[in-house]
Amino acid sequence: MLNLATTIAFALVAGAIALTLWRLLTGPTIPDRILALDTLYVNAIALLVLLGIHLDSALYFEAALLIAMMGFVGTVALCKYLLRGDIIE
């Protein structure tokens, strides 16, 4: 049962990643593209967590945590650059 659920979840997350990449490439404004990048790293985290569940390994959960921290810092830096034109004050 768990194998079927992870297979379906992999397909759904892959579809979400494909739609997010489409928004990233065709986003009409810069904030849309920043939001697409933010959503893309959240989808990557979901994919790593699913892979960790499927392979029964804690290593993928640690990698997901690192991606979450780096994605948050990257999103904050991009938004700060967009608002002020400068990252470091």
DSSP file (Angstrom, degrees, kcal/mol; ACC not computed):
  #  RESIDUE AA STRUCTURE BP1 BP2  ACC     N-H-->O    O-->H-N    N-H-->O    O-->H-N    TCO  KAPPA ALPHA  PHI   PSI    X-CA   Y-CA   Z-CA
    1    1 A M     >        0   0    0      0, 0.0     4,-2.1     0, 0.0     5,-0.1   0.000 360.0 360.0 360.0 -41.2    0.0    0.0    0.0
    2    2 A L  H  >  +     0   0    0      1,-0.2     4,-2.4     2,-0.2     5,-0.2   0.864 360.0  55.6 -66.4 -35.2    2.9    2.4    0.9
    3    3 A N  H  > S+     0   0    0      2,-0.2     4,-1.8     1,-0.2    -1,-0.2   0.905 108.9  46.5 -64.0 -41.8    4.5    1.6   -2.4
    4    4 A L  H  > S+     0   0    0      2,-0.2     4,-2.2     1,-0.2    -2,-0.2   0.900 112.0  51.2 -66.2 -41.4    1.4    2.6   -4.4
    5    5 A A  H  X S+     0   0    0     -4,-2.1     4,-2.4     1,-0.2    -2,-0.2   0.901 110.9  47.3 -65.2 -41.1    1.0    5.8   -2.4
    6    6 A T  H  X S+     0   0    0     -4,-2.4     4,-2.6     2,-0.2    -1,-0.2   0.867 110.3  53.2 -69.2 -34.5    4.6    6.9   -2.9
    7    7 A T  H  X S+     0   0    0     -4,-1.8     4,-1.8    -5,-0.2    -2,-0.2   0.926 112.0  44.5 -64.3 -44.0    4.3    6.1   -6.7
    8    8 A I  H  X S+     0   0    0     -4,-2.2     4,-2.2     2,-0.2    -2,-0.2   0.903 113.6  50.9 -65.4 -41.0    1.2    8.3   -7.0
    9    9 A A  H  X S+     0   0    0     -4,-2.4     4,-2.7     1,-0.2     5,-0.2   0.892 107.4  53.4 -65.7 -39.2    2.9   11.0   -4.8
   10   10 A F  H  X S+     0   0    0     -4,-2.6     4,-2.3     1,-0.2    -1,-0.2   0.915 110.2  48.2 -59.1 -43.0    6.0   10.9   -7.1
   11   11 A A  H  X S+     0   0    0     -4,-1.8     4,-2.1     2,-0.2    -2,-0.2   0.905 112.6  47.5 -65.2 -41.9    3.8   11.5  -10.1
   12   12 A L  H  X S+     0   0    0     -4,-2.2     4,-2.1     2,-0.2    -2,-0.2   0.905 113.1  47.3 -68.2 -40.7    1.9   14.3   -8.5
   13   13 A V  H  X S+     0   0    0     -4,-2.7     4,-2.4     2,-0.2    -2,-0.2   0.885 110.3  53.4 -68.4 -37.1    5.1   16.1   -7.3
   14   14 A A  H  X S+     0   0    0     -4,-2.3     4,-2.2    -5,-0.2    -2,-0.2   0.902 109.1  49.4 -62.8 -39.9    6.7   15.6  -10.7
   15   15 A G  H  X S+     0   0    0     -4,-2.1     4,-2.3     2,-0.2    -2,-0.2   0.892 110.1  50.8 -63.7 -39.6    3.6   17.3  -12.3
   16   16 A A  H  X S+     0   0    0     -4,-2.1     4,-2.1     2,-0.2    -2,-0.2   0.887 109.9  50.1 -65.7 -38.2    3.9   20.1   -9.8
   17   17 A I  H  X S+     0   0    0     -4,-2.4     4,-2.5     2,-0.2    -2,-0.2   0.903 110.0  50.7 -66.1 -40.4    7.5   20.6  -10.7
   18   18 A A  H  X S+     0   0    0     -4,-2.2     4,-1.9     1,-0.2    -2,-0.2   0.917 112.0  46.4 -63.2 -43.7    6.7   20.7  -14.4
   19   19 A L  H  X S+     0   0    0     -4,-2.3     4,-1.9     2,-0.2    -1,-0.2   0.862 112.1  51.5 -67.3 -34.7    4.0   23.3  -13.9
   20   20 A T  H  X S+     0   0    0     -4,-2.1     4,-2.3     2,-0.2    -2,-0.2   0.896 108.1  51.1 -69.0 -40.1    6.3   25.4  -11.7
   21   21 A L  H  X S+     0   0    0     -4,-2.5     4,-2.2     2,-0.2    -2,-0.2   0.886 108.1  53.1 -63.1 -37.4    9.0   25.3  -14.3
   22   22 A W  H  X S+     0   0    0     -4,-1.9     4,-2.1     1,-0.2    -1,-0.2   0.914 110.5  46.8 -62.6 -41.7    6.5   26.5  -16.9
   23   23 A R  H  X S+     0   0    0     -4,-1.9     4,-1.3     1,-0.2    -2,-0.2   0.862 110.2  54.1 -67.6 -35.2    5.6   29.4  -14.6
   24   24 A L  H  < S+     0   0    0     -4,-2.3    -2,-0.2     1,-0.2    -1,-0.2   0.897 114.2  40.3 -65.2 -40.0    9.3   30.1  -14.0
   25   25 A L  H  < S+     0   0    0     -4,-2.2    -2,-0.2     1,-0.2    -1,-0.2   0.827 127.2  31.3 -79.3 -31.4   10.0   30.3  -17.7
   26   26 A T  H  < S+     0   0    0     -4,-2.1    -2,-0.2    -5,-0.2    -1,-0.2   0.318  79.3 137.5-111.4   8.4    6.8   32.2  -18.8
   27   27 A G     <  -     0   0    0     -4,-1.3     6,-0.1     1,-0.2    -4,-0.0  -0.327  47.8-145.4 -59.0 130.3    6.2   34.3  -15.7
   28   28 A P  S    S+     0   0    0      0, 0.0     2,-0.3     0, 0.0    -1,-0.2   0.813  76.7  33.2 -71.3 -27.9    5.2   37.8  -16.8
   29   29 A T  S  > S-     0   0    0      1,-0.1     4,-1.5     0, 0.0     5,-0.1  -0.823  81.9-113.1-126.5 165.0    6.8   39.6  -13.9
   30   30 A I  H  > S+     0   0    0     -2,-0.3     4,-2.3     1,-0.2     5,-0.2   0.904 115.0  55.1 -63.9 -43.1    9.9   39.2  -11.7
   31   31 A P  H  > S+     0   0    0      0, 0.0     4,-2.3     0, 0.0    -1,-0.2   0.865 105.2  54.6 -60.2 -33.0    7.8   38.6   -8.5
   32   32 A D  H  > S+     0   0    0      2,-0.2     4,-1.9     1,-0.2    -2,-0.2   0.896 109.6  47.0 -63.6 -39.3    6.0   35.7  -10.4
   33   33 A R  H  X S+     0   0    0     -4,-1.5     4,-2.2     2,-0.2    -1,-0.2   0.866 110.5  51.4 -72.4 -35.6    9.4   34.2  -11.2
   34   34 A I  H  X S+     0   0    0     -4,-2.3     4,-2.2     2,-0.2    -2,-0.2   0.910 111.0  48.7 -65.4 -41.1   10.6   34.6   -7.6
   35   35 A L  H  X S+     0   0    0     -4,-2.3     4,-2.5     2,-0.2    -2,-0.2   0.872 109.2  53.1 -65.0 -37.0    7.5   32.9   -6.3
   36   36 A A  H  X S+     0   0    0     -4,-1.9     4,-2.3     2,-0.2    -2,-0.2   0.901 108.8  49.3 -65.7 -39.7    8.0   30.1   -8.9
   37   37 A L  H  X S+     0   0    0     -4,-2.2     4,-2.1     2,-0.2    -2,-0.2   0.908 110.8  50.6 -63.4 -40.8   11.5   29.6   -7.6
   38   38 A D  H  X S+     0   0    0     -4,-2.2     4,-1.5     1,-0.2    -2,-0.2   0.919 112.5  45.8 -62.2 -43.9   10.2   29.5   -4.0
   39   39 A T  H  X S+     0   0    0     -4,-2.5     4,-2.3     1,-0.2    -1,-0.2   0.845 108.5  58.2 -67.3 -33.8    7.6   26.9   -5.0
   40   40 A L  H  X S+     0   0    0     -4,-2.3     4,-2.1     1,-0.2    -2,-0.2   0.903 106.2  46.6 -65.1 -41.1   10.2   24.9   -6.9
   41   41 A Y  H  X S+     0   0    0     -4,-2.1     4,-1.9     2,-0.2    -1,-0.2   0.850 110.5  53.2 -72.6 -29.4   12.4   24.5   -3.9
   42   42 A V  H  X S+     0   0    0     -4,-1.5     4,-2.1     2,-0.2    -2,-0.2   0.906 110.0  48.5 -66.2 -40.0    9.4   23.5   -1.8
   43   43 A N  H  X S+     0   0    0     -4,-2.3     4,-2.3     2,-0.2    -2,-0.2   0.874 108.9  53.2 -66.0 -36.5    8.6   20.8   -4.5
   44   44 A A  H  X S+     0   0    0     -4,-2.1     4,-2.3     2,-0.2    -1,-0.2   0.884 107.8  51.2 -64.9 -37.4   12.2   19.6   -4.4
   45   45 A I  H  X S+     0   0    0     -4,-1.9     4,-2.5     2,-0.2    -2,-0.2   0.924 109.7  49.6 -63.1 -44.4   11.9   19.2   -0.6
   46   46 A A  H  X S+     0   0    0     -4,-2.1     4,-2.3     1,-0.2    -2,-0.2   0.891 110.2  51.3 -62.0 -39.1    8.7   17.2   -1.1
   47   47 A L  H  X S+     0   0    0     -4,-2.3     4,-2.2     2,-0.2    -1,-0.2   0.904 110.8  47.7 -66.1 -40.5   10.5   15.0   -3.7
   48   48 A L  H  X S+     0   0    0     -4,-2.3     4,-2.4     2,-0.2    -2,-0.2   0.892 111.2  50.5 -67.3 -39.0   13.4   14.4   -1.3
   49   49 A V  H  X S+     0   0    0     -4,-2.5     4,-2.2     2,-0.2    -2,-0.2   0.918 111.2  49.1 -65.1 -41.8   11.1   13.5    1.6
   50   50 A L  H  X S+     0   0    0     -4,-2.3     4,-2.7     1,-0.2    -2,-0.2   0.900 110.8  50.2 -62.6 -40.0    9.2   11.1   -0.6
   51   51 A L  H  X S+     0   0    0     -4,-2.2     4,-2.6     2,-0.2    -2,-0.2   0.884 109.4  51.8 -66.2 -37.3   12.5    9.5   -1.8
   52   52 A G  H  X>S+     0   0    0     -4,-2.4     5,-1.8     2,-0.2     4,-0.9   0.882 112.1  46.0 -64.7 -38.4   13.5    9.2    1.9
   53   53 A I  H  <5S+     0   0    0     -4,-2.2    -2,-0.2     3,-0.2    -1,-0.2   0.917 113.9  48.7 -68.0 -43.3   10.3    7.5    2.7
   54   54 A H  H  <5S+     0   0    0     -4,-2.7    -2,-0.2     1,-0.2    -1,-0.2   0.899 120.8  34.8 -65.6 -41.0   10.5    5.2   -0.3
   55   55 A L  H  <5S-     0   0    0     -4,-2.6    -1,-0.2    -5,-0.2    -2,-0.2   0.491 103.7-128.0 -92.7  -4.0   14.1    4.2    0.3
   56   56 A D  T  <5 +     0   0    0     -4,-0.9     2,-0.4     1,-0.2    -3,-0.2   0.945  61.3 137.2  55.9  53.6   13.8    4.2    4.1
   57   57 A S      < -     0   0    0     -5,-1.8     3,-0.4    -6,-0.1     4,-0.4  -0.995  51.2-154.4-133.7 135.1   16.8    6.4    4.6
   58   58 A A  S  > S+     0   0    0     -2,-0.4     4,-1.5     1,-0.2     3,-0.4   0.615  85.4  80.7 -81.4 -12.9   17.3    9.4    6.9
   59   59 A L  H  > S+     0   0    0      1,-0.2     4,-1.9     2,-0.2    -1,-0.2   0.869  88.5  53.9 -61.9 -37.4   19.9   11.0    4.7
   60   60 A Y  H  > S+     0   0    0     -3,-0.4     4,-2.0     1,-0.2    -1,-0.2   0.803 103.4  56.2 -70.2 -29.1   17.3   12.4    2.3
   61   61 A F  H  > S+     0   0    0     -3,-0.4     4,-1.8    -4,-0.4    -1,-0.2   0.881 107.4  49.1 -69.1 -37.4   15.5   14.2    5.2
   62   62 A E  H  X S+     0   0    0     -4,-1.5     4,-2.0     2,-0.2    -2,-0.2   0.894 110.4  50.6 -67.3 -39.5   18.8   15.9    6.1
   63   63 A A  H  X S+     0   0    0     -4,-1.9     4,-2.3     1,-0.2    -2,-0.2   0.883 108.6  52.6 -64.5 -38.0   19.2   17.0    2.5
   64   64 A A  H  X S+     0   0    0     -4,-2.0     4,-2.1     1,-0.2    -1,-0.2   0.880 107.5  52.1 -64.5 -37.5   15.7   18.3    2.4
   65   65 A L  H  X S+     0   0    0     -4,-1.8     4,-2.1     2,-0.2    -2,-0.2   0.900 109.5  49.2 -65.6 -40.7   16.4   20.4    5.5
   66   66 A L  H  X S+     0   0    0     -4,-2.0     4,-2.5     1,-0.2     5,-0.2   0.905 110.7  49.7 -65.1 -41.3   19.5   21.9    3.9
   67   67 A I  H  X S+     0   0    0     -4,-2.3     4,-2.7     1,-0.2    -1,-0.2   0.885 109.0  53.6 -64.2 -37.7   17.5   22.8    0.8
   68   68 A A  H  X S+     0   0    0     -4,-2.1     4,-2.1     2,-0.2    -2,-0.2   0.920 111.0  45.2 -63.1 -43.7   14.8   24.4    2.9
   69   69 A M  H  X S+     0   0    0     -4,-2.1     4,-2.1     2,-0.2    -2,-0.2   0.931 116.0  45.5 -66.5 -44.3   17.4   26.6    4.7
   70   70 A M  H  X S+     0   0    0     -4,-2.5     4,-2.4     1,-0.2    -2,-0.2   0.879 112.4  52.0 -67.7 -36.9   19.1   27.6    1.5
   71   71 A G  H  X S+     0   0    0     -4,-2.7     4,-2.4    -5,-0.2    -1,-0.2   0.893 109.0  50.0 -65.8 -39.5   15.9   28.2   -0.3
   72   72 A F  H  X S+     0   0    0     -4,-2.1     4,-2.4     2,-0.2    -2,-0.2   0.938 112.6  46.2 -64.0 -46.2   14.6   30.5    2.5
   73   73 A V  H  X S+     0   0    0     -4,-2.1     4,-2.4     1,-0.2    -2,-0.2   0.906 113.5  50.0 -63.7 -41.0   17.8   32.5    2.4
   74   74 A G  H  X S+     0   0    0     -4,-2.4     4,-2.5     2,-0.2    -1,-0.2   0.900 110.6  48.9 -65.0 -40.9   17.8   32.7   -1.4
   75   75 A T  H  X S+     0   0    0     -4,-2.4     4,-2.4     2,-0.2     5,-0.2   0.911 112.0  48.6 -65.3 -42.3   14.2   33.9   -1.4
   76   76 A V  H  X S+     0   0    0     -4,-2.4     4,-2.4     2,-0.2    -2,-0.2   0.913 112.2  49.2 -63.7 -41.9   14.8   36.5    1.2
   77   77 A A  H  X S+     0   0    0     -4,-2.4     4,-2.3     2,-0.2    -2,-0.2   0.913 112.0  47.8 -64.8 -42.9   17.9   37.8   -0.7
   78   78 A L  H  X S+     0   0    0     -4,-2.5     4,-2.2     2,-0.2    -2,-0.2   0.910 113.6  47.2 -64.6 -41.5   16.0   37.9   -4.0
   79   79 A C  H  X S+     0   0    0     -4,-2.4     4,-2.3     2,-0.2    -2,-0.2   0.896 112.1  50.0 -67.5 -39.3   13.1   39.8   -2.5
   80   80 A K  H  X S+     0   0    0     -4,-2.4     4,-2.6    -5,-0.2     6,-0.6   0.894 111.9  48.2 -65.7 -39.2   15.4   42.2   -0.7
   81   81 A Y  H  X S+     0   0    0     -4,-2.3     4,-1.9     3,-0.2    -2,-0.2   0.889 111.3  50.7 -66.5 -38.7   17.3   42.9   -3.9
   82   82 A L  H  < S+     0   0    0     -4,-2.2    -2,-0.2    -5,-0.2    -1,-0.2   0.889 116.6  40.1 -66.7 -39.3   14.0   43.4   -5.8
   83   83 A L  H  < S+     0   0    0     -4,-2.3    -2,-0.2    -5,-0.1    -1,-0.2   0.895 134.2  16.9 -77.6 -41.0   12.7   45.9   -3.2
   84   84 A R  H  < S-     0   0    0     -4,-2.6    -3,-0.2     2,-0.2    -2,-0.2   0.637  89.0-126.6-110.2 -17.2   15.9   47.9   -2.5
   85   85 A G  S  < S+     0   0    0     -4,-1.9     2,-0.3    -5,-0.5    -4,-0.2   0.564  87.7  76.7  78.3   8.1   18.3   47.1   -5.4
   86   86 A D        -     0   0    0     -6,-0.6    -2,-0.2     1,-0.1    -1,-0.2  -0.992  57.9-164.2-150.6 139.7   20.9   46.0   -2.8
   87   87 A I  S    S+     0   0    0     -2,-0.3     2,-0.5     1,-0.2    -1,-0.1   0.885  80.6  51.4 -92.2 -46.7   21.3   43.0   -0.6
   88   88 A I              0   0    0      1,-0.1    -1,-0.2    -7,-0.0     0, 0.0  -0.799 360.0 360.0 -97.3 129.2   23.8   44.2    2.0
   89   89 A E              0   0    0     -2,-0.5    -1,-0.1    -3,-0.1    -2,-0.0   0.478 360.0 360.0 -80.8 360.0   22.9   47.4    3.7
